[in-house]
Amino acid sequence: MSADPPWEPPLAGTEVEQLLGALDRQRMTFRWKADGLDASGLATGLPSSTLTLGGLLKHLAVAEDTYSSRKLSGTPLPAVWDDNGWDTDDGWEFTSARDDDPADLYAGYDAAVERSRARFAEALAERGPDGEAHVAMPDGRHASVRRLLLDLLEEYGRRTGHADLIREAVDGRTGEDPPEHWVPPQQPPQ
């Protein structure tokens, strides 16, 4: 019997294993949808939208870092986001991606995922899924670590759906999961 591909969540497991497995499946599916494109492919959009795969790569990198730093523990975003244009453009990560080198977009996304995995693993080990996160409602109620992971999973669900449509427009790539021969990108060192 062959081993399951790395994007397949556990068939059975603890709540945390299932939750992290589902999130990693979305991460891998999104990464496959965006994989292997040049600047032109990453800048391609649909006639009815300004979204591009490059913009989605950069947006999800920001989302990974936001959920795993500011929202999880109240720490600032990593320094890689210090030079940004959010003061004048709320959608800066989407609009600026067209000027970024494809290798930088891929590396930035991959590094953000690894940072996020490490931070959430630490929080889950220390606090568990019911543990309190930093982000709170105006009345003082804090989100749980579980809630942040579910919110990030929801963000991936939306953005991976966008990526499905855009990638098909770029070169016809379709499908729910990467093919068995696909190899996930080399993960950056932590």
C-alpha positions as YAML, in Angstrom:
chain: A
units: angstrom
residues:
- id: 1
  name: MET
  ca: [0.00, 0.00, 0.00]
- id: 2
  name: SER
  ca: [1.42, 3.39, -0.98]
- id: 3
  name: ALA
  ca: [1.71, 6.31, 1.40]
- id: 4
  name: ASP
  ca: [-0.82, 9.10, 1.15]
- id: 5
  name: PRO
  ca: [0.38, 12.18, -0.72]
- id: 6
  name: PRO
  ca: [1.62, 15.01, 1.53]
- id: 7
  name: TRP
  ca: [-1.49, 17.10, 0.90]
- id: 8
  name: GLU
  ca: [-3.92, 14.43, 2.08]
- id: 9
  name: PRO
  ca: [-5.19, 15.13, 5.62]
- id: 10
  name: PRO
  ca: [-5.24, 12.23, 8.08]
- id: 11
  name: LEU
  ca: [-8.16, 9.88, 7.57]
- id: 12
  name: ALA
  ca: [-8.62, 9.81, 11.33]
- id: 13
  name: GLY
  ca: [-6.90, 11.65, 14.14]
- id: 14
  name: THR
  ca: [-7.26, 14.17, 16.88]
- id: 15
  name: GLU
  ca: [-9.10, 17.41, 16.37]
- id: 16
  name: VAL
  ca: [-5.81, 19.28, 16.01]
- id: 17
  name: GLU
  ca: [-4.42, 16.75, 13.51]
- id: 18
  name: GLN
  ca: [-7.61, 17.00, 11.44]
- id: 19
  name: LEU
  ca: [-7.69, 20.80, 11.57]
- id: 20
  name: LEU
  ca: [-4.01, 21.22, 10.65]
- id: 21
  name: GLY
  ca: [-4.36, 18.52, 7.98]
- id: 22
  name: ALA
  ca: [-7.30, 20.32, 6.37]
- id: 23
  name: LEU
  ca: [-5.39, 23.61, 6.44]
- id: 24
  name: ASP
  ca: [-2.28, 22.02, 4.93]
- id: 25
  name: ARG
  ca: [-4.39, 20.46, 2.18]
- id: 26
  name: GLN
  ca: [-5.69, 23.91, 1.25]
- id: 27
  name: ARG
  ca: [-2.17, 25.33, 1.40]
- id: 28
  name: MET
  ca: [-0.84, 22.61, -0.90]
- id: 29
  name: THR
  ca: [-3.76, 22.86, -3.30]
- id: 30
  name: PHE
  ca: [-3.37, 26.62, -3.51]
- id: 31
  name: ARG
  ca: [0.41, 26.34, -3.96]
- id: 32
  name: TRP
  ca: [-0.08, 23.82, -6.78]
- id: 33
  name: LYS
  ca: [-2.60, 26.13, -8.45]
- id: 34
  name: ALA
  ca: [-0.06, 28.96, -8.38]
- id: 35
  name: ASP
  ca: [3.04, 26.84, -9.03]
- id: 36
  name: GLY
  ca: [5.51, 27.19, -11.86]
- id: 37
  name: LEU
  ca: [4.38, 30.42, -13.51]
- id: 38
  name: ASP
  ca: [6.42, 33.27, -14.88]
- id: 39
  name: ALA
  ca: [5.65, 36.96, -14.31]
- id: 40
  name: SER
  ca: [3.09, 37.00, -17.11]
- id: 41
  name: GLY
  ca: [1.22, 33.99, -15.75]
- id: 42
  name: LEU
  ca: [1.23, 35.39, -12.22]
- id: 43
  name: ALA
  ca: [-0.13, 38.73, -13.52]
- id: 44
  name: THR
  ca: [-2.95, 37.18, -15.57]
- id: 45
  name: GLY
  ca: [-6.45, 37.87, -14.33]
- id: 46
  name: LEU
  ca: [-10.01, 37.39, -15.45]
- id: 47
  name: PRO
  ca: [-11.93, 40.08, -17.32]
- id: 48
  name: SER
  ca: [-14.31, 40.56, -14.40]
- id: 49
  name: SER
  ca: [-11.69, 40.83, -11.64]
- id: 50
  name: THR
  ca: [-8.37, 42.42, -10.72]
- id: 51
  name: LEU
  ca: [-7.25, 39.30, -8.82]
- id: 52
  name: THR
  ca: [-4.13, 37.53, -10.04]
- id: 53
  name: LEU
  ca: [-2.28, 34.47, -8.80]
- id: 54
  name: GLY
  ca: [0.68, 36.70, -7.88]
- id: 55
  name: GLY
  ca: [-1.63, 38.90, -5.82]
- id: 56
  name: LEU
  ca: [-3.14, 35.85, -4.15]
- id: 57
  name: LEU
  ca: [0.32, 34.47, -3.30]
- id: 58
  name: LYS
  ca: [1.25, 37.75, -1.63]
- id: 59
  name: HIS
  ca: [-2.15, 38.14, 0.07]
- id: 60
  name: LEU
  ca: [-2.06, 34.65, 1.57]
- id: 61
  name: ALA
  ca: [1.51, 35.24, 2.76]
- id: 62
  name: VAL
  ca: [0.24, 38.34, 4.59]
- id: 63
  name: ALA
  ca: [-2.74, 36.37, 5.93]
- id: 64
  name: GLU
  ca: [-0.47, 33.59, 7.26]
- id: 65
  name: ASP
  ca: [1.72, 36.13, 9.04]
- id: 66
  name: THR
  ca: [-1.21, 38.21, 10.33]
- id: 67
  name: TYR
  ca: [-3.06, 35.26, 11.84]
- id: 68
  name: SER
  ca: [0.08, 33.71, 13.33]
- id: 69
  name: SER
  ca: [1.53, 36.91, 14.78]
- id: 70
  name: ARG
  ca: [-0.75, 39.89, 15.46]
- id: 71
  name: LYS
  ca: [-3.94, 37.87, 15.93]
- id: 72
  name: LEU
  ca: [-2.39, 34.89, 17.70]
- id: 73
  name: SER
  ca: [0.01, 36.59, 20.07]
- id: 74
  name: GLY
  ca: [-0.12, 40.35, 19.51]
- id: 75
  name: THR
  ca: [3.35, 40.50, 18.00]
- id: 76
  name: PRO
  ca: [4.02, 42.75, 15.00]
- id: 77
  name: LEU
  ca: [4.09, 41.40, 11.48]
- id: 78
  name: PRO
  ca: [7.54, 40.09, 10.50]
- id: 79
  name: ALA
  ca: [9.99, 42.67, 9.17]
- id: 80
  name: VAL
  ca: [9.48, 41.42, 5.59]
- id: 81
  name: TRP
  ca: [6.26, 43.49, 5.61]
- id: 82
  name: ASP
  ca: [7.85, 46.72, 6.89]
- id: 83
  name: ASP
  ca: [8.24, 48.23, 3.40]
- id: 84
  name: ASN
  ca: [4.61, 48.21, 2.28]
- id: 85
  name: GLY
  ca: [2.05, 50.52, 0.75]
- id: 86
  name: TRP
  ca: [-0.93, 49.91, 3.01]
- id: 87
  name: ASP
  ca: [-1.00, 53.56, 4.09]
- id: 88
  name: THR
  ca: [-2.21, 54.55, 0.62]
- id: 89
  name: ASP
  ca: [-3.59, 51.26, -0.75]
- id: 90
  name: ASP
  ca: [-5.60, 48.84, 1.43]
- id: 91
  name: GLY
  ca: [-5.11, 46.16, -1.21]
- id: 92
  name: TRP
  ca: [-1.38, 46.83, -1.59]
- id: 93
  name: GLU
  ca: [-0.42, 43.16, -1.51]
- id: 94
  name: PHE
  ca: [-2.73, 42.50, -4.45]
- id: 95
  name: THR
  ca: [-1.74, 45.50, -6.55]
- id: 96
  name: SER
  ca: [2.01, 45.46, -5.88]
- id: 97
  name: ALA
  ca: [2.50, 41.78, -6.73]
- id: 98
  name: ARG
  ca: [2.66, 42.53, -10.46]
- id: 99
  name: ASP
  ca: [5.97, 44.34, -9.80]
- id: 100
  name: ASP
  ca: [7.49, 41.47, -7.79]
- id: 101
  name: ASP
  ca: [9.82, 38.83, -9.16]
- id: 102
  name: PRO
  ca: [8.04, 35.46, -9.34]
- id: 103
  name: ALA
  ca: [10.81, 33.80, -7.30]
- id: 104
  name: ASP
  ca: [10.28, 36.38, -4.56]
- id: 105
  name: LEU
  ca: [6.51, 35.82, -4.54]
- id: 106
  name: TYR
  ca: [6.91, 32.05, -4.24]
- id: 107
  name: ALA
  ca: [9.67, 32.31, -1.61]
- id: 108
  name: GLY
  ca: [7.71, 34.88, 0.38]
- id: 109
  name: TYR
  ca: [4.61, 32.72, 0.43]
- id: 110
  name: ASP
  ca: [6.52, 29.54, 1.32]
- id: 111
  name: ALA
  ca: [8.41, 31.30, 4.13]
- id: 112
  name: ALA
  ca: [5.19, 32.79, 5.57]
- id: 113
  name: VAL
  ca: [3.58, 29.34, 5.63]
- id: 114
  name: GLU
  ca: [6.55, 27.90, 7.48]
- id: 115
  name: ARG
  ca: [6.54, 30.74, 10.03]
- id: 116
  name: SER
  ca: [2.82, 30.26, 10.55]
- id: 117
  name: ARG
  ca: [3.13, 26.50, 10.98]
- id: 118
  name: ALA
  ca: [5.82, 26.97, 13.62]
- id: 119
  name: ARG
  ca: [3.89, 29.65, 15.54]
- id: 120
  name: PHE
  ca: [0.63, 27.73, 15.55]
- id: 121
  name: ALA
  ca: [2.43, 24.51, 16.57]
- id: 122
  name: GLU
  ca: [3.94, 26.37, 19.52]
- id: 123
  name: ALA
  ca: [0.59, 27.90, 20.52]
- id: 124
  name: LEU
  ca: [-1.19, 24.55, 20.25]
- id: 125
  name: ALA
  ca: [1.50, 22.85, 22.35]
- id: 126
  name: GLU
  ca: [1.31, 25.57, 25.01]
- id: 127
  name: ARG
  ca: [-2.42, 26.40, 25.02]
- id: 128
  name: GLY
  ca: [-4.26, 23.77, 23.00]
- id: 129
  name: PRO
  ca: [-7.04, 24.62, 20.52]
- id: 130
  name: ASP
  ca: [-9.20, 26.15, 23.27]
- id: 131
  name: GLY
  ca: [-6.37, 28.45, 24.36]
- id: 132
  name: GLU
  ca: [-6.85, 32.17, 24.18]
- id: 133
  name: ALA
  ca: [-5.50, 34.14, 21.24]
- id: 134
  name: HIS
  ca: [-4.55, 37.79, 21.44]
- id: 135
  name: VAL
  ca: [-7.28, 39.12, 19.13]
- id: 136
  name: ALA
  ca: [-10.45, 40.10, 20.97]
- id: 137
  name: MET
  ca: [-13.87, 41.58, 20.36]
- id: 138
  name: PRO
  ca: [-14.64, 45.09, 21.66]
- id: 139
  name: ASP
  ca: [-16.36, 43.53, 24.69]
- id: 140
  name: GLY
  ca: [-13.12, 41.76, 25.67]
- id: 141
  name: ARG
  ca: [-13.92, 38.23, 24.53]
- id: 142
  name: HIS
  ca: [-10.83, 36.63, 22.99]
- id: 143
  name: ALA
  ca: [-10.78, 34.28, 20.05]
- id: 144
  name: SER
  ca: [-9.42, 30.81, 20.61]
- id: 145
  name: VAL
  ca: [-6.47, 29.32, 18.74]
- id: 146
  name: ARG
  ca: [-9.02, 27.02, 17.08]
- id: 147
  name: ARG
  ca: [-11.01, 30.01, 15.80]
- id: 148
  name: LEU
  ca: [-7.93, 31.54, 14.19]
- id: 149
  name: LEU
  ca: [-7.10, 28.27, 12.45]
- id: 150
  name: LEU
  ca: [-10.68, 27.97, 11.21]
- id: 151
  name: ASP
  ca: [-10.62, 31.58, 9.97]
- id: 152
  name: LEU
  ca: [-7.36, 30.89, 8.11]
- id: 153
  name: LEU
  ca: [-8.87, 27.72, 6.64]
- id: 154
  name: GLU
  ca: [-11.87, 29.77, 5.47]
- id: 155
  name: GLU
  ca: [-9.53, 32.34, 3.88]
- id: 156
  name: TYR
  ca: [-7.82, 29.54, 1.97]
- id: 157
  name: GLY
  ca: [-11.14, 28.09, 0.84]
- id: 158
  name: ARG
  ca: [-12.11, 31.41, -0.73]
- id: 159
  name: ARG
  ca: [-8.72, 32.15, -2.24]
- id: 160
  name: THR
  ca: [-8.14, 28.63, -3.57]
- id: 161
  name: GLY
  ca: [-11.49, 28.89, -5.36]
- id: 162
  name: HIS
  ca: [-10.30, 32.13, -6.95]
- id: 163
  name: ALA
  ca: [-7.03, 30.43, -7.90]
- id: 164
  name: ASP
  ca: [-8.95, 27.59, -9.59]
- id: 165
  name: LEU
  ca: [-10.60, 30.00, -12.00]
- id: 166
  name: ILE
  ca: [-7.53, 32.12, -12.65]
- id: 167
  name: ARG
  ca: [-5.19, 29.17, -13.25]
- id: 168
  name: GLU
  ca: [-7.61, 27.62, -15.71]
- id: 169
  name: ALA
  ca: [-7.57, 30.94, -17.62]
- id: 170
  name: VAL
  ca: [-3.76, 31.01, -17.59]
- id: 171
  name: ASP
  ca: [-3.03, 27.58, -19.03]
- id: 172
  name: GLY
  ca: [-6.01, 25.28, -18.53]
- id: 173
  name: ARG
  ca: [-4.79, 23.63, -15.31]
- id: 174
  name: THR
  ca: [-7.76, 22.20, -13.42]
- id: 175
  name: GLY
  ca: [-8.34, 19.71, -10.63]
- id: 176
  name: GLU
  ca: [-8.96, 19.54, -6.93]
- id: 177
  name: ASP
  ca: [-5.67, 18.01, -5.81]
- id: 178
  name: PRO
  ca: [-2.18, 18.10, -7.26]
- id: 179
  name: PRO
  ca: [-1.40, 15.08, -9.42]
- id: 180
  name: GLU
  ca: [0.51, 12.31, -7.68]
- id: 181
  name: HIS
  ca: [3.73, 13.17, -9.56]
- id: 182
  name: TRP
  ca: [3.70, 16.78, -8.32]
- id: 183
  name: VAL
  ca: [6.35, 17.52, -5.75]
- id: 184
  name: PRO
  ca: [5.66, 20.30, -3.25]
- id: 185
  name: PRO
  ca: [8.16, 23.15, -3.46]
- id: 186
  name: GLN
  ca: [11.28, 22.95, -1.35]
- id: 187
  name: GLN
  ca: [10.46, 24.45, 2.01]
- id: 188
  name: PRO
  ca: [12.73, 27.31, 3.07]
- id: 189
  name: PRO
  ca: [14.89, 26.83, 6.15]
- id: 190
  name: GLN
  ca: [13.36, 28.09, 9.37]
...
